Amino acid sequence: MNPVAMGGGFDPNVPNAARMYDYFLGGKDNLPVDREAAEQVLRYVPGIPLGIRENREFLIRAVRFLAEQGIRQFLDIGAGLPTQRNVHQVAAEYAPGARTVYVDNDPQVLAHARALLQDSPQVRVIQADLRRPEEILDDPEVREHLDFDQPVAVLLLAILHFIPDSDDPAGVVGRIRRSLAPGSYMAISHVAVDENPQAARPVERVYDNASAQFVGRVSSEVAPFFDGLELVEPGMVNLHEWRPDIAYVPPELEKVKNYFLCGVGRIR
Ligand SMILES: C[S@@+](CC[C@H](N)C(=O)[O-])C[C@H]1O[C@@H](n2cnc3c(N)ncnc32)[C@H](O)[C@@H]1O
């Protein structure tokens, strides 16, 4: 894999997972190479933009829920390019004074995040890789901003499906979980390919040369990421089923099986 694909620098010829996500969300922070790769993915999974919008809605509901539980510290790993209603902005609405650290391994995400998100003393942005969680947990800026003796909410939203089994994603989640004080929470979302297993391999191939490599997992492979957490109701469900604000279900989602799973769990 080339250094760019490992998050080592900017190359306009390499599709970038964060910019492809931005394109799926209807954003403008993407290049032709990203749009081309994203369009290839859409050929196999046309419902991706809807899933991604539901993921952002889950983020908002989860952060609000966590603020309501008294959480005042957020560690958002795999933060992505800034968009509307980022974690610290939602947190500020429900828990003024809450502190947030954004983590990503993509230099371009970091540049945007530093420019757009570090608009308050409550926010820090650091470059680190989830595959080496100790680097995040021991980072001096993280330690200065967040008090790990107090509850912290760790958000792993739409990132674990970029961590291959060879990097032991369940082990990574476990190491983070064990570093958190009782009363902390983890929120996780992860694409599930139950609905469309035949699309998994072609989509993985599109991401093979991108800045992060997608791993298609079915729900039984996603469930272990929640091990050791006391899942709050309704448990691990599809994004639109997690504590929806209104009873409306988009017609496109009425009959789908597992497409994008999520959950929030408490640490005892
Ligand atoms: C699909 S975006 C998700 C953004 C946001 N969390 C959300 O759910 O809307 C995934 C992000 O994870 C980042 N990422 C991928 N692999 C990573 C790793 N090993 N360490 C840190 N960040 C990573 C990518 O750069 C990208 O910004």
The ligand as a Tripos MOL2 file, in Angstrom:
@<TRIPOS>MOLECULE
LIG
   27    29     1     0     0
SMALL
NO_CHARGES

@<TRIPOS>ATOM
      1 C1        -16.9120    7.5170    6.9000 C.3       1 LIG1
      2 S1        -16.0380    8.7120    7.8180 S.3       1 LIG1
      3 C2        -17.0510    8.8410    9.2770 C.3       1 LIG1
      4 C3        -17.1670   10.2450    9.8130 C.3       1 LIG1
      5 C4        -18.0260   10.3860   11.0780 C.3       1 LIG1
      6 N1        -17.5120    9.5660   12.1580 N.3       1 LIG1
      7 C5        -19.4550   10.0100   10.8180 C.2       1 LIG1
      8 O1        -19.8880    8.9370   11.2730 O.co2     1 LIG1
      9 O2        -20.1780   10.7660   10.1590 O.co2     1 LIG1
     10 C6        -14.6750    7.7060    8.4260 C.3       1 LIG1
     11 C7        -13.5160    8.5120    8.9420 C.3       1 LIG1
     12 O3        -12.6340    7.6140    9.6300 O.3       1 LIG1
     13 C8        -11.2970    7.9880    9.3160 C.3       1 LIG1
     14 N2        -10.4380    6.8050    9.5120 N.ar      1 LIG1
     15 C9        -10.3990    5.6770    8.7520 C.ar      1 LIG1
     16 N3         -9.5070    4.8160    9.2640 N.ar      1 LIG1
     17 C10        -8.9720    5.4230   10.3660 C.ar      1 LIG1
     18 C11        -8.0030    5.0250   11.3210 C.ar      1 LIG1
     19 N4         -7.3940    3.8380   11.2320 N.pl3     1 LIG1
     20 N5         -7.7040    5.8870   12.3340 N.ar      1 LIG1
     21 C12        -8.3130    7.1020   12.4180 C.ar      1 LIG1
     22 N6         -9.2390    7.5160   11.5390 N.ar      1 LIG1
     23 C13        -9.5660    6.6950   10.5170 C.ar      1 LIG1
     24 C14       -11.3460    8.4700    7.8890 C.3       1 LIG1
     25 O4        -10.2660    9.3280    7.5950 O.3       1 LIG1
     26 C15       -12.6920    9.1970    7.8660 C.3       1 LIG1
     27 O5        -12.5270   10.5580    8.1670 O.3       1 LIG1
@<TRIPOS>BOND
     1     1     2 1
     2     2     3 1
     3     2    10 1
     4     3     4 1
     5     4     5 1
     6     5     6 1
     7     5     7 1
     8     7     8 2
     9     7     9 1
    10    10    11 1
    11    11    12 1
    12    11    26 1
    13    12    13 1
    14    13    14 1
    15    13    24 1
    16    14    15 ar
    17    14    23 ar
    18    15    16 ar
    19    16    17 ar
    20    17    18 ar
    21    17    23 ar
    22    18    19 1
    23    18    20 ar
    24    20    21 ar
    25    21    22 ar
    26    22    23 ar
    27    24    25 1
    28    24    26 1
    29    26    27 1
@<TRIPOS>SUBSTRUCTURE
     1 LIG1         1 GROUP 0 **** ****
